[in-house]
Amino acid sequence: MNTMTVPAEAEAEILAELRRLRARVPQLSGALAASVDGLVLAQDSAATEAESVAALTAAALGVAQRLSDCTGQGGFRELLVRGEHGYVATYAAGEAAVLTLIAEPRVNVGRLHLEGRRSSVRITELIEHSLGRRSGPEAPATDHPDRS
């Protein structure tokens, strides 16, 4: 299994994005960025169960990817679970990470999706930039346009 780690400065930027997201959607009780193999990259939550949520997200992601593929819906983009006490939404953040949000039942689901998608794009950019910088520090980032 290929385990992804991000540099400390990227982790801090991801955490800042999670905090901005929670400020934009006050009904969020938690936000977590994790690798697709279930390791916490950053979290903004009072809950102490980040590792468990990340591991369960990885398991759910595997099922969601297979379901999406099997039904001809293409690559995984997002998953929404509605429970008695609220929502858990997971969004793809590139190929290597996911964003998982925990929301109160009164959240506007459209707003949750809008902001979750925006943040997942930003987290993708932060991760790709940090991994690109780590793999080629001699190449300035301005030499080539970012095309994802």
HURAHU-V243581 format. One record per helix or strand of 2 or more residues. SS is the DSSP state (alpha for helix, beta for strand). FROM is the first residue (numbers start at 1). TO is the last residue. If there is no record, write none. Layout:
# HURAHU-V243581
ss;from;to
SS;FROM;TO
SS;FROM;TO
This chain:
# HURAHU-V243581
ss;from;to
alpha;8;24
beta;28;35
beta;40;45
alpha;50;70
beta;78;83
beta;86;93
beta;97;103
alpha;109;135
alpha;141;143
